[in-house]
Amino acid sequence: MNHIRKATTADISRIAEILVFTKRMNYRPIFRNDKVSFGEIQVLPLAQEYLANPELLEPIWVYDDEFVKGVLHVEDGRVEELYVDSFFQNQGIGASLIDFAIQKCQANFLFVLEKNTGAIRFYERHGFVLTKERQLEPGTAEFIVKMERSTYR
């Protein structure tokens, strides 16, 4: 966990890059909406939003090992986002981030796309279990499901 620190404005470019590219890779096969994947979701506008509103960085942590390789967003016990640059996946970075979220941010629940089975398996390996709670992802026909830490059930 010694590579995890609070995000700063100096991290905005890498944060935006990681969020945009990993969302495209993970969600394009599910949503099949290139207008969103390549039109609405772009690095520069996201970076500009963070620059204009640096308070948005407050609940964001980064995994920084020479440079930012992963992003964690936790608010009120909920993991909002956890993404690792695809070039650095399967190196324990995601595990470090979720363990940090649990131990330091008291994260105990999250929502994940029902069709994102890789993410569900990842969270299950870290003590989260699927609940019966599911809802439509706003503006889509896809469902998100709630996962909770098993120790909180």
Backbone as a printed PyTorch tensor [residue, N CA C, xyz], in Angstrom:
tensor([[[  0.8180,  -1.2100,   0.0000],
         [  0.0000,   0.0000,   0.0000],
         [  0.8530,   1.2610,   0.0000]],

        [[  2.1600,   1.1120,   0.0780],
         [  3.0060,   2.2860,   0.1420],
         [  3.0670,   3.0550,  -1.1740]],

        [[  2.4800,   2.5210,  -2.2260],
         [  2.4300,   3.2300,  -3.4970],
         [  1.1250,   3.9960,  -3.6680]],

        [[  0.2300,   3.9070,  -2.7020],
         [ -1.0850,   4.5530,  -2.8180],
         [ -1.0730,   5.8730,  -2.0760]],

        [[ -1.5410,   6.9140,  -2.7700],
         [ -1.5840,   8.2440,  -2.1830],
         [ -2.7840,   9.0030,  -2.7390]],

        [[ -3.0890,  10.1100,  -2.0720],
         [ -4.1650,  10.9880,  -2.5360],
         [ -3.8360,  11.5350,  -3.9170]],

        [[ -4.8390,  11.6510,  -4.7560],
         [ -4.6540,  12.2370,  -6.0730],
         [ -4.4360,  13.7390,  -5.9440]],

        [[ -3.6200,  14.2760,  -6.8430],
         [ -3.3800,  15.7210,  -6.9090],
         [ -3.6540,  16.2030,  -8.3290]],

        [[ -3.6560,  17.5030,  -8.5040],
         [ -3.8870,  18.0440,  -9.8440],
         [ -2.8010,  17.5980, -10.8200]],

        [[ -1.6180,  17.2940, -10.3330],
         [ -0.5520,  16.8070, -11.2120],
         [ -0.8850,  15.4340, -11.8010]],

        [[ -1.8360,  14.7220, -11.2070],
         [ -2.2180,  13.3840, -11.6640],
         [ -3.3600,  13.3880, -12.6720]],

        [[ -3.9500,  14.5320, -12.9220],
         [ -5.1800,  14.5970, -13.7160],
         [ -5.0370,  13.9510, -15.0890]],

        [[ -3.9650,  14.1950, -15.7700],
         [ -3.7920,  13.6330, -17.1090],
         [ -3.8200,  12.1050, -17.0780]],

        [[ -3.0680,  11.5070, -16.1460],
         [ -3.0410,  10.0390, -16.0490],
         [ -4.3840,   9.4990, -15.5740]],

        [[ -5.0300,  10.1720, -14.6330],
         [ -6.3390,   9.7170, -14.1590],
         [ -7.3190,   9.6750, -15.3240]],

        [[ -7.3950,  10.7580, -16.0760],
         [ -8.3200,  10.8220, -17.2100],
         [ -7.9920,   9.7470, -18.2370]],

        [[ -6.7230,   9.5740, -18.5280],
         [ -6.2960,   8.5720, -19.4940],
         [ -6.7080,   7.1680, -19.0440]],

        [[ -6.4290,   6.8300, -17.8000],
         [ -6.7700,   5.5030, -17.2740],
         [ -8.2840,   5.2910, -17.2900]],

        [[ -9.0340,   6.2760, -16.8040],
         [-10.4870,   6.1260, -16.7590],
         [-11.0720,   5.9340, -18.1520]],

        [[-10.6500,   6.7550, -19.0950],
         [-11.2170,   6.6780, -20.4440],
         [-10.8700,   5.3560, -21.1280]],

        [[ -9.6130,   4.9960, -21.1300],
         [ -9.2210,   3.8110, -21.8800],
         [ -9.6800,   2.5070, -21.2380]],

        [[ -9.6590,   2.4260, -19.9120],
         [-10.1200,   1.1750, -19.3030],
         [-11.6430,   1.0560, -19.3950]],

        [[-12.3560,   2.1730, -19.3140],
         [-13.8080,   2.1120, -19.5020],
         [-14.1420,   1.6630, -20.9180]],

        [[-13.4290,   2.1970, -21.9010],
         [-13.6670,   1.7580, -23.2790],
         [-13.4360,   0.2560, -23.4190]],

        [[-12.3280,  -0.2130, -22.8950],
         [-11.9890,  -1.6330, -23.0450],
         [-12.9730,  -2.5380, -22.3060]],

        [[-13.4020,  -2.1220, -21.1250],
         [-14.2940,  -2.9550, -20.3210],
         [-15.7570,  -2.8560, -20.7260]],

        [[-16.2050,  -1.6860, -21.1360],
         [-17.6310,  -1.4740, -21.3330],
         [-18.0950,  -1.4840, -22.7760]],

        [[-17.2130,  -1.2250, -23.7210],
         [-17.6310,  -1.2390, -25.1220],
         [-18.2250,  -2.5950, -25.5180]],

        [[-17.6090,  -3.7170, -25.1030],
         [-18.2190,  -5.0030, -25.4650],
         [-19.6010,  -5.2180, -24.8350]],

        [[-19.8770,  -4.5690, -23.7290],
         [-21.1650,  -4.7250, -23.0510],
         [-22.2070,  -3.7890, -23.6520]],

        [[-21.8660,  -2.5090, -23.7610],
         [-22.8450,  -1.5170, -24.2180],
         [-22.9390,  -1.4240, -25.7340]],

        [[-21.8530,  -1.7230, -26.4250],
         [-21.8170,  -1.6510, -27.8910],
         [-22.3160,  -0.3050, -28.3980]],

        [[-21.8010,   0.7570, -27.7970],
         [-22.2290,   2.0980, -28.1730],
         [-20.9930,   2.9510, -28.4460]],

        [[-20.5690,   2.9670, -29.7040],
         [-19.3690,   3.7180, -30.0620],
         [-19.5600,   5.2200, -29.9100]],

        [[-20.7960,   5.6880, -30.0130],
         [-21.0500,   7.1270, -29.8270],
         [-20.6310,   7.5500, -28.4230]],

        [[-20.9160,   6.7130, -27.4400],
         [-20.5100,   7.0030, -26.0700],
         [-19.0250,   6.7050, -25.8860]],

        [[-18.5920,   5.5140, -26.3040],
         [-17.2120,   5.0820, -26.0690],
         [-16.1730,   6.0050, -26.6840]],

        [[-16.4610,   6.5490, -27.8570],
         [-15.4590,   7.3560, -28.5490],
         [-15.8760,   8.8070, -28.7530]],

        [[-17.1560,   9.1040, -28.5320],
         [-17.6310,  10.4750, -28.7000],
         [-17.7510,  11.2010, -27.3740]],

        [[-18.5450,  10.6320, -26.4800],
         [-18.8050,  11.2890, -25.2040],
         [-17.6650,  11.1120, -24.2090]],

        [[-17.0280,   9.9370, -24.2140],
         [-15.9660,   9.6620, -23.2460],
         [-14.6220,   9.9750, -23.9020]],

        [[-14.0330,  11.0950, -23.5120],
         [-12.7520,  11.5090, -24.0770],
         [-11.8600,  12.0690, -22.9740]],

        [[-10.5590,  11.9400, -23.1750],
         [ -9.5740,  12.3110, -22.1690],
         [ -9.5870,  13.8070, -21.8730]],

        [[ -9.5000,  14.6450, -22.8880],
         [ -9.3640,  16.0830, -22.6540],
         [-10.5470,  16.6750, -21.8810]],

        [[-11.7950,  16.4230, -22.2860],
         [-12.9050,  16.9850, -21.4930],
         [-12.9160,  16.5030, -20.0400]],

        [[-12.5670,  15.2400, -19.8110],
         [-12.5320,  14.7310, -18.4360],
         [-11.4270,  15.4260, -17.6470]],

        [[-10.2620,  15.5600, -18.2400],
         [ -9.1580,  16.2570, -17.5760],
         [ -9.5440,  17.7060, -17.2860]],

        [[-10.1950,  18.3550, -18.2320],
         [-10.6140,  19.7440, -18.0280],
         [-11.6270,  19.8610, -16.9000]],

        [[-12.5020,  18.8690, -16.7760],
         [-13.4880,  18.8820, -15.6820],
         [-12.7800,  18.8150, -14.3350]],

        [[-11.7730,  17.9520, -14.2090],
         [-11.0090,  17.8690, -12.9620],
         [-10.2270,  19.1590, -12.7020]],

        [[ -9.6530,  19.7380, -13.7430],
         [ -8.9080,  21.0020, -13.5630],
         [ -9.8240,  22.1300, -13.1120]],

        [[-11.0140,  22.1840, -13.6720],
         [-11.9640,  23.2420, -13.3230],
         [-12.5860,  23.0140, -11.9460]],

        [[-12.6000,  21.7580, -11.4970],
         [-13.2320,  21.3920, -10.2290],
         [-12.3040,  20.4830,  -9.4280]],

        [[-11.1720,  21.0030,  -8.9390],
         [-10.1990,  20.1390,  -8.2600],
         [-10.7540,  19.4420,  -7.0180]],

        [[-11.8630,  19.9280,  -6.4780],
         [-12.4790,  19.2540,  -5.3250],
         [-12.9640,  17.8450,  -5.7010]],

        [[-13.1590,  17.5910,  -6.9860],
         [-13.5520,  16.2540,  -7.4390],
         [-12.4700,  15.2170,  -7.1500]],

        [[-11.2380,  15.6770,  -6.9530],
         [-10.1320,  14.7640,  -6.6570],
         [-10.1040,  14.3160,  -5.1990]],

        [[-10.8620,  14.9780,  -4.3470],
         [-10.8100,  14.7060,  -2.9070],
         [-11.0060,  13.2310,  -2.5510]],

        [[-12.0020,  12.5300,  -3.1340],
         [-12.1860,  11.1170,  -2.7650],
         [-11.3950,  10.1400,  -3.6480]],

        [[-10.4110,  10.6600,  -4.3820],
         [ -9.6760,   9.8200,  -5.3290],
         [ -8.2560,   9.5620,  -4.8390]],

        [[ -7.8610,   8.3130,  -4.9600],
         [ -6.5210,   7.8520,  -4.6050],
         [ -5.8760,   7.2790,  -5.8530]],

        [[ -4.5630,   7.3200,  -5.9120],
         [ -3.8600,   6.7460,  -7.0560],
         [ -2.8000,   5.7570,  -6.5810]],

        [[ -2.5380,   4.7840,  -7.4290],
         [ -1.4320,   3.8600,  -7.2210],
         [ -0.2970,   4.4240,  -8.0480]],

        [[  0.7340,   4.9290,  -7.3770],
         [  1.8390,   5.6100,  -8.0360],
         [  3.1350,   4.8550,  -7.7670]],

        [[  3.6070,   4.1710,  -8.7710],
         [  4.8580,   3.4270,  -8.7080],
         [  5.6950,   3.9160,  -9.8940]],

        [[  6.3760,   5.0090,  -9.6940],
         [  7.1180,   5.7550, -10.7220],
         [  6.1930,   6.6670, -11.5140]],

        [[  5.0020,   6.1950, -11.8320],
         [  3.9360,   7.0120, -12.4100],
         [  2.6120,   6.3570, -12.0590]],

        [[  1.5190,   7.0550, -12.2710],
         [  0.2020,   6.5610, -11.8680],
         [ -0.2040,   5.3840, -12.7480]],

        [[ -0.5060,   4.2610, -12.0750],
         [ -0.8830,   3.0370, -12.7770],
         [ -2.3190,   2.6040, -12.4670]],

        [[ -2.9150,   3.1740, -11.4270],
         [ -4.2790,   2.8030, -11.0550],
         [ -4.9780,   3.9290, -10.3240]],

        [[ -6.3070,   3.8740, -10.3420],
         [ -7.1430,   4.9220,  -9.7620],
         [ -8.2210,   4.2780,  -8.8900]],

        [[ -8.4410,   4.8610,  -7.7200],
         [ -9.4690,   4.4030,  -6.7840],
         [-10.2910,   5.6030,  -6.3530]],

        [[-11.6120,   5.4660,  -6.4240],
         [-12.5380,   6.5170,  -6.0040],
         [-13.4850,   5.8770,  -4.9880]],

        [[-13.4120,   6.3380,  -3.7440],
         [-14.2480,   5.7980,  -2.6610],
         [-14.9540,   6.9550,  -1.9640]],

        [[-16.2630,   6.7960,  -1.7870],
         [-17.0350,   7.7870,  -1.0340],
         [-18.0440,   7.0770,  -0.1480]],

        [[-18.0980,   7.4740,   1.1060],
         [-19.0990,   6.9780,   2.0570],
         [-19.1870,   5.4490,   2.0750]],

        [[-18.0350,   4.7970,   2.0920],
         [-18.0080,   3.3480,   2.1730],
         [-18.2730,   2.6240,   0.8670]],

        [[-18.4630,   3.3760,  -0.1960],
         [-18.7750,   2.7890,  -1.5100],
         [-17.5960,   2.9710,  -2.4660]],

        [[-17.1670,   1.8780,  -3.0740],
         [-16.1700,   1.9640,  -4.1400],
         [-16.9140,   2.4500,  -5.3770]],

        [[-16.6340,   3.6750,  -5.7730],
         [-17.2750,   4.2590,  -6.9490],
         [-16.5640,   3.8260,  -8.2320]],

        [[-15.2380,   3.8120,  -8.1730],
         [-14.4360,   3.4320,  -9.3360],
         [-13.1300,   2.8120,  -8.8600]],

        [[-12.6970,   1.7830,  -9.5750],
         [-11.3890,   1.2010,  -9.3640],
         [-10.9220,   0.7190, -10.7310]],

        [[ -9.9000,   1.3800, -11.2570],
         [ -9.3910,   1.0480, -12.5840],
         [ -7.8770,   1.0040, -12.5570]],

        [[ -7.3340,   0.0170, -13.2560],
         [ -5.8920,  -0.1160, -13.4170],
         [ -5.5950,  -0.0070, -14.9030]],

        [[ -4.5970,   0.7880, -15.2450],
         [ -4.1690,   0.9070, -16.6370],
         [ -3.9860,  -0.4980, -17.2010]],

        [[ -4.5390,  -0.7560, -18.3680],
         [ -4.5240,  -2.1040, -18.9290],
         [ -3.1080,  -2.6480, -19.1250]],

        [[ -2.1350,  -1.7820, -19.3110],
         [ -0.7490,  -2.2230, -19.4730],
         [ -0.1800,  -2.8090, -18.1730]],

        [[ -0.8020,  -2.5010, -17.0410],
         [ -0.2730,  -2.9190, -15.7470],
         [ -1.2260,  -3.8350, -14.9760]],

        [[ -2.2220,  -4.3780, -15.6510],
         [ -3.1400,  -5.2930, -14.9860],
         [ -2.4410,  -6.6120, -14.6730]],

        [[ -2.9870,  -7.3350, -13.7150],
         [ -2.4660,  -8.6320, -13.2730],
         [ -1.0890,  -8.5190, -12.6240]],

        [[ -0.8360,  -7.3740, -11.9820],
         [  0.4170,  -7.1710, -11.2510],
         [  0.1550,  -6.8800,  -9.7740]],

        [[ -1.0880,  -7.0850,  -9.3190],
         [ -1.4260,  -6.8530,  -7.9220],
         [ -1.8360,  -5.4300,  -7.5940]],

        [[ -1.9030,  -4.5650,  -8.5940],
         [ -2.2600,  -3.1660,  -8.3490],
         [ -3.7200,  -3.0400,  -7.9340]],

        [[ -4.6080,  -3.7160,  -8.6480],
         [ -6.0240,  -3.6920,  -8.2800],
         [ -6.2430,  -4.2560,  -6.8920]],

        [[ -5.5240,  -5.3430,  -6.5710],
         [ -5.6350,  -5.9430,  -5.2360],
         [ -5.1740,  -4.9600,  -4.1710]],

        [[ -4.0750,  -4.2620,  -4.4350],
         [ -3.5930,  -3.2610,  -3.4800],
         [ -4.6240,  -2.1590,  -3.2920]],

        [[ -5.2280,  -1.7180,  -4.3840],
         [ -6.2170,  -0.6380,  -4.3020],
         [ -7.4710,  -1.0730,  -3.5470]],

        [[ -7.9860,  -2.2790,  -3.8150],
         [ -9.1980,  -2.7000,  -3.1140],
         [ -8.9040,  -2.9750,  -1.6440]],

        [[ -7.7370,  -3.5220,  -1.3410],
         [ -7.3710,  -3.7240,   0.0650],
         [ -7.2590,  -2.3840,   0.7840]],

        [[ -6.6840,  -1.3920,   0.1250],
         [ -6.5860,  -0.0430,   0.6860],
         [ -7.9910,   0.5170,   0.9280]],

        [[ -8.8680,   0.3430,  -0.0530],
         [-10.2360,   0.8540,   0.0700],
         [-10.9340,   0.2530,   1.2870]],

        [[-10.7220,  -1.0370,   1.4920],
         [-11.3580,  -1.7330,   2.6100],
         [-10.7490,  -1.2810,   3.9420]],

        [[ -9.4260,  -1.2740,   4.0190],
         [ -8.7420,  -1.0100,   5.2850],
         [ -8.7000,   0.4660,   5.6580]],

        [[ -8.4290,   1.3280,   4.7080],
         [ -8.2290,   2.7520,   5.0220],
         [ -9.4580,   3.6200,   4.7730]],

        [[-10.3230,   3.1880,   3.8780],
         [-11.5000,   3.9940,   3.5300],
         [-12.8020,   3.3520,   3.9950]],

        [[-12.7010,   2.2200,   4.7220],
         [-13.8650,   1.4930,   5.2140],
         [-14.8780,   1.1840,   4.1110]],

        [[-14.3830,   0.8740,   2.9120],
         [-15.2740,   0.5120,   1.8050],
         [-15.9170,  -0.8310,   2.1150]],

        [[-17.2430,  -0.8750,   1.9900],
         [-17.9260,  -2.1260,   2.2690],
         [-18.9740,  -2.4950,   1.2280]],

        [[-19.1270,  -1.6700,   0.1720],
         [-20.0510,  -2.0470,  -0.8960],
         [-19.6950,  -1.3210,  -2.1830]],

        [[-20.2890,  -1.8110,  -3.2680],
         [-20.0700,  -1.2240,  -4.5910],
         [-21.1560,  -1.7410,  -5.5170]],

        [[-21.2710,  -1.1250,  -6.6530],
         [-22.1510,  -1.6090,  -7.7140],
         [-21.2800,  -1.9230,  -8.9180]],

        [[-21.6120,  -2.9990,  -9.6120],
         [-20.8410,  -3.4430, -10.7660],
         [-21.8220,  -3.8750, -11.8490]],

        [[-21.4320,  -3.6820, -13.0960],
         [-22.2840,  -4.1540, -14.1810],
         [-22.4480,  -5.6640, -14.0870]],

        [[-23.6770,  -6.1040, -14.1910],
         [-23.9870,  -7.5230, -14.0760],
         [-23.2170,  -8.3630, -15.1050]],

        [[-22.9830,  -7.8140, -16.2860],
         [-22.2670,  -8.5460, -17.3380],
         [-20.7520,  -8.4470, -17.2090]],

        [[-20.2670,  -7.6680, -16.2610],
         [-18.8220,  -7.5220, -16.0740],
         [-18.3380,  -8.6310, -15.1310]],

        [[-18.3450,  -9.8460, -15.6360],
         [-18.0480, -11.0080, -14.8050],
         [-16.6190, -11.0040, -14.2800]],

        [[-15.6880, -10.4260, -15.0370],
         [-14.3050, -10.3480, -14.5580],
         [-14.2060,  -9.5010, -13.3070]],

        [[-14.9020,  -8.3650, -13.2970],
         [-14.8960,  -7.4910, -12.1220],
         [-15.5870,  -8.1770, -10.9480]],

        [[-16.6740,  -8.8720, -11.2110],
         [-17.3800,  -9.5660, -10.1340],
         [-16.4610, -10.6080,  -9.4930]],

        [[-15.7640, -11.3910, -10.3150],
         [-14.8290, -12.3850,  -9.7720],
         [-13.7170, -11.7140,  -8.9600]],

        [[-13.2010, -10.5950,  -9.4630],
         [-12.1600,  -9.8480,  -8.7490],
         [-12.6510,  -9.4500,  -7.3640]],

        [[-13.8350,  -8.8400,  -7.2970],
         [-14.3600,  -8.3830,  -6.0060],
         [-14.6900,  -9.5630,  -5.0920]],

        [[-15.1620, -10.6620,  -5.6560],
         [-15.4360, -11.8400,  -4.8300],
         [-14.1410, -12.3530,  -4.1830]],

        [[-13.0450, -12.3130,  -4.9120],
         [-11.7590, -12.7490,  -4.3500],
         [-11.3270, -11.8580,  -3.1910]],

        [[-11.8940, -10.6740,  -3.1030],
         [-11.5330,  -9.7340,  -2.0440],
         [-12.6410,  -9.5720,  -1.0100]],

        [[-13.4930, -10.5930,  -0.8950],
         [-14.4540, -10.6330,   0.1990],
         [-15.8000, -10.0020,  -0.0660]],

        [[-16.0710,  -9.5870,  -1.2870],
         [-17.3830,  -9.0220,  -1.6140],
         [-18.2850, -10.1340,  -2.1370]],

        [[-19.5610, -10.0550,  -1.8310],
         [-20.5240, -11.0330,  -2.3180],
         [-21.6750, -10.3060,  -3.0020]],

        [[-22.2280, -10.9670,  -4.0070],
         [-23.3800, -10.4050,  -4.7060],
         [-24.5840, -10.3920,  -3.7850]],

        [[-25.3530,  -9.3270,  -3.8570],
         [-26.6160,  -9.2500,  -3.1390],
         [-27.7320,  -9.4410,  -4.1620]],

        [[-28.9440,  -9.4240,  -3.7010],
         [-30.1010,  -9.5420,  -4.6030],
         [-30.4440,  -8.1970,  -5.2430]],

        [[-29.7870,  -7.1350,  -4.7610],
         [-30.1120,  -5.7960,  -5.2510],
         [-29.5170,  -5.5590,  -6.6290]],

        [[-30.3900,  -5.2120,  -7.5800],
         [-29.9410,  -4.8740,  -8.9270],
         [-30.8430,  -3.7760,  -9.4680]],

        [[-30.2820,  -2.9580, -10.3320],
         [-31.0360,  -1.8480, -10.9000],
         [-30.4600,  -1.5260, -12.2700]],

        [[-31.2590,  -0.8560, -13.0660],
         [-30.7830,  -0.4470, -14.3830],
         [-29.7120,   0.6250, -14.2420]],

        [[-28.6550,   0.5000, -15.0040],
         [-27.6690,   1.5740, -15.1010],
         [-28.3800,   2.7110, -15.8190]],

        [[-28.4380,   3.8980, -15.2250],
         [-29.1950,   5.0050, -15.8250],
         [-28.8290,   5.2300, -17.2980]],

        [[-29.8670,   5.3690, -18.1190],
         [-29.6820,   5.6530, -19.5350],
         [-29.3080,   4.4510, -20.3850]],

        [[-29.3550,   3.2430, -19.7900],
         [-28.9770,   2.0450, -20.5460],
         [-29.9970,   0.9360, -20.3010]],

        [[-29.8100,  -0.1810, -20.9890],
         [-30.6480,  -1.3590, -20.7730],
         [-29.8970,  -2.4100, -19.9600]],

        [[-28.7560,  -2.0200, -19.3730],
         [-27.9160,  -2.9540, -18.6140],
         [-28.1410,  -2.7790, -17.1170]],

        [[-28.0150,  -3.8890, -16.4000],
         [-28.2030,  -3.8750, -14.9570],
         [-26.8680,  -3.7730, -14.2200]],

        [[-26.9140,  -3.0630, -13.0970],
         [-25.8110,  -3.0860, -12.1510],
         [-26.2920,  -3.8480, -10.9270]],

        [[-25.3660,  -4.5350, -10.2820],
         [-25.6950,  -5.3240,  -9.1040],
         [-24.8570,  -4.8420,  -7.9340]],

        [[-25.4500,  -4.9340,  -6.7610],
         [-24.7510,  -4.5040,  -5.5500],
         [-23.9370,  -5.6550,  -4.9940]],

        [[-22.7130,  -5.3470,  -4.5960],
         [-21.8630,  -6.3030,  -3.8900],
         [-21.5030,  -5.6840,  -2.5550]],

        [[-21.4880,  -6.5270,  -1.5170],
         [-21.1270,  -6.0590,  -0.1730],
         [-20.0290,  -6.9370,   0.3850]],

        [[-19.2660,  -6.3550,   1.2920],
         [-18.2680,  -7.1500,   2.0110],
         [-19.0130,  -8.1700,   2.8430]],

        [[-18.6020,  -9.4010,   2.7880],
         [-19.3170, -10.4590,   3.4850],
         [-19.3170, -10.2550,   4.9930]],

        [[-18.3070,  -9.5510,   5.5290],
         [-18.2650,  -9.3150,   6.9760],
         [-19.3300,  -8.3160,   7.4090]],

        [[-19.9520,  -7.6060,   6.4660],
         [-20.9690,  -6.6170,   6.8110],
         [-22.3710,  -7.1620,   6.6080]],

        [[-22.4900,  -8.4200,   6.2080],
         [-23.8100,  -8.9730,   5.9300],
         [-24.4110,  -9.5900,   7.1520]]])
